[in-house]
Structure formats: structure tokens, C-alpha cells
């Protein structure tokens, strides 16, 4: 039996009314949830601040793009050091003592390592792989002890309230390529952790961070708890990450109106699959260099063809494939 026009109107009114009821109910539920969350924050300010740290944040203010999830993960690892001492003791919580960042070259491992001090609101001492080799084979036991002395003195003076000291060993791949036995090459790292263990009191205010390309090159004994117990792979950026990186490296040009209207960073991000952060920075730099003469002319700007021309001949890293 066909439905009359009047019946259709009735059904439509009923549907609209039902939809309105659902929207009102959902709005009330959201409002109640927000009110409950706000009440909880007011009653538990410390816990609320700690919970906020578990959200993925934007770290572009550090000049780092495409690594928000990785930086948020590392930030969470450091948060036990912000908990009250009594909470740590009640839960017998253990601080992370060593973080190993690995992955393809140019993905931002060193950049992250150098900014861990910023994430932990402290200073970072950085030693590169070549310096490790020079100091170790020159007999640097006294120098190594000096690295810990500042942290040790502060821990004694301030007890559980000592600030965190971050020691970064950057690009330790050189230890793997030196040609000697693995236990000798990593001797300094063994010695560092052994020194931490054999001090008069455990050093809980020191964090060791190291970067290398391939984690399977490092000795298993350095990957056990109390050593580099946290291993984090830093991968090539995805398309949104590449866009974020491009935005960082072109910020000055965009703010100074150097780009023509046809330049689309979104399209460039699509065309640069398998590019690392370093590759993208190099791409932008190459476009700047090739267009420098043109930019000296009045009213000339960098356009999309400039990017396309550079991409055609851009030197590929081993992990790159030609852009589409």
C-alpha cells in the first residue's frame, strides 16, 4: 500500500525528533564527562599533570618534525623521574637507565638524543663515536669517573631530589666498524654501566642514551635490564611526518613570501616517499641554492617546477626510491 504524503511528513518529523533527541543526549553525555574530568583534575592536580604527559604532543617547537609519537614515548619514559619520591619508594619503581635509538641514517636519532635534555628539563652531555674511541684507547678511566662525579655529588647533596643528568653517546656505529673484537669495541660502554653499578651508592640520576643504525650490531649483554633496556626504532617519516618536516625547513621562506602560489608542500610530501628527515632538509637546501640567482631578480619566486627539477636529479640515499 503506497504511503501518503501526510504519512511521509509524519515519519520525517518523527525521524527529525528522534535525531534531535540523540544529539541532545550525546551533548549532555559529553558535557557530563567533561565536568567529571575537570572535577577529577581539581581534586588530583598532580595525577592530572602526570596523565597529560601520556598524550602525543607537537614537538615542532624543538625544530623536530615527523617524530611526535617517538618523542612522546621517550617523554613518558622519563616521567618516573618527576614522580614524588614516596610514590617511587611505595611502588619500588625503577628508572630507565639506558635508551638505545636505532634505525636508518638521517631519520633523526641524533636530533632526538640531543633534545632528550629538553624533554627532561635538564642539560645533556654529548660524546660522539669517534671521541669514544679516542678516549677509551687512550686510557680514560679517570676521565670516565669525572663524567659521573658531578651526578654523584649532586645525588649525595640532594638525595632523591637530584636533577637528571643525561649522557649521550652519538653514532656508536664506529665501535662496530673498528675491526676489533666486539667486547673490546664496546668496552667503554660496559665500563660505564659497571662504573654506575660499583659506585658507593647506585646512580639514579644518570641516563645513558646511545644512537646507532643497526641494533643487531650491539652485544646482547648491553641490552639487558639495567643497561640499554629500552630500544626504540626511529623509522622513516610517513607522509604527514614528511609534510611536518618540510614545513619546518621552509618556515622562513614561507613567512618571507619566497614561494609562488603553486608551491604545494602536500604534493612534495607525496612525491618524497622513503625520504628521511635529512633527505628532506637537503632537498629544501638544494632548491634554495639552485634558485638563489633567480631570487636576486625583482618579483621572482620559487615555484613548483623548481622543486620538480631538483627532485629529478636529487642524489638518492640507499633507502630512497625515485619519486613518482
NORWO-V256491 format. One record per residue. N is the residue number from 1. SS is DSSP state (alpha for helix, beta for strand, coil for the rest). Layout:
n: [N,N]
ss: [SS,SS]
This chain:
n: [1,2,3,4,5,6,7,8,9,10,11,12,13,14,15,16,17,18,19,20,21,22,23,24,25,26,27,28,29,30,31,32,33,34,35,36,37,38,39,40,41,42,43,44,45,46,47,48,49,50,51,52,53,54,55,56,57,58,59,60,61,62,63,64,65,66,67,68,69,70,71,72,73,74,75,76,77,78,79,80,81,82,83,84,85,86,87,88,89,90,91,92,93,94,95,96,97,98,99,100,101,102,103,104,105,106,107,108,109,110,111,112,113,114,115,116,117,118,119,120,121,122,123,124,125,126,127,128,129,130,131,132,133,134,135,136,137,138,139,140,141,142,143,144,145,146,147,148,149,150,151,152,153,154,155,156,157,158,159,160,161,162,163,164,165,166,167,168,169,170,171,172,173,174,175,176,177,178,179,180,181,182,183,184,185,186,187,188,189,190,191,192,193,194,195,196,197,198,199,200,201,202,203,204,205,206,207,208,209,210,211,212,213,214,215,216,217,218,219,220,221,222,223,224,225,226,227,228,229,230,231,232,233,234,235,236,237,238,239,240,241,242,243,244,245,246,247,248,249,250,251,252,253,254,255,256,257,258,259,260,261,262,263,264,265,266,267,268,269,270,271,272,273,274,275,276,277,278,279,280,281,282,283,284,285,286,287,288,289,290,291,292,293,294,295,296,297,298,299,300,301,302,303,304,305,306,307,308,309,310,311,312,313,314,315,316,317,318,319,320,321,322,323,324]
ss: [coil,coil,coil,coil,alpha,alpha,alpha,alpha,alpha,alpha,alpha,alpha,alpha,alpha,alpha,alpha,alpha,alpha,alpha,alpha,alpha,alpha,alpha,alpha,alpha,alpha,alpha,alpha,alpha,alpha,alpha,alpha,alpha,alpha,alpha,alpha,alpha,alpha,alpha,alpha,alpha,alpha,alpha,coil,alpha,alpha,alpha,alpha,alpha,alpha,alpha,alpha,coil,coil,coil,coil,coil,coil,coil,alpha,alpha,alpha,coil,coil,coil,coil,coil,alpha,alpha,alpha,alpha,alpha,alpha,alpha,alpha,alpha,alpha,alpha,alpha,alpha,alpha,alpha,coil,coil,alpha,alpha,alpha,alpha,alpha,alpha,alpha,coil,coil,coil,coil,coil,coil,beta,beta,beta,beta,beta,coil,coil,coil,coil,coil,coil,alpha,alpha,alpha,alpha,alpha,alpha,alpha,alpha,alpha,alpha,alpha,coil,coil,coil,coil,beta,beta,beta,beta,beta,alpha,alpha,alpha,alpha,alpha,alpha,alpha,alpha,alpha,coil,coil,coil,alpha,alpha,alpha,alpha,alpha,alpha,alpha,alpha,alpha,alpha,alpha,alpha,alpha,alpha,alpha,alpha,alpha,alpha,alpha,alpha,alpha,coil,coil,coil,beta,beta,beta,beta,beta,beta,coil,coil,alpha,alpha,alpha,alpha,coil,coil,coil,coil,coil,alpha,alpha,alpha,alpha,coil,alpha,alpha,alpha,alpha,alpha,alpha,alpha,alpha,alpha,alpha,alpha,alpha,coil,coil,coil,coil,coil,coil,coil,beta,beta,beta,beta,beta,beta,beta,coil,coil,alpha,alpha,alpha,coil,coil,alpha,alpha,alpha,alpha,coil,coil,coil,coil,coil,coil,beta,beta,beta,beta,coil,coil,coil,coil,coil,alpha,alpha,alpha,alpha,alpha,alpha,alpha,alpha,alpha,alpha,alpha,coil,alpha,alpha,alpha,alpha,alpha,coil,coil,coil,beta,coil,coil,coil,coil,coil,alpha,alpha,alpha,alpha,alpha,alpha,alpha,coil,coil,coil,coil,coil,alpha,alpha,alpha,alpha,alpha,alpha,alpha,alpha,alpha,alpha,alpha,alpha,alpha,alpha,alpha,alpha,alpha,alpha,alpha,coil,coil,coil,coil,coil,coil,beta,coil,alpha,alpha,alpha,alpha,alpha,alpha,alpha,alpha,alpha,coil,coil,coil,coil,coil,coil,coil,coil,coil,coil,coil,coil]
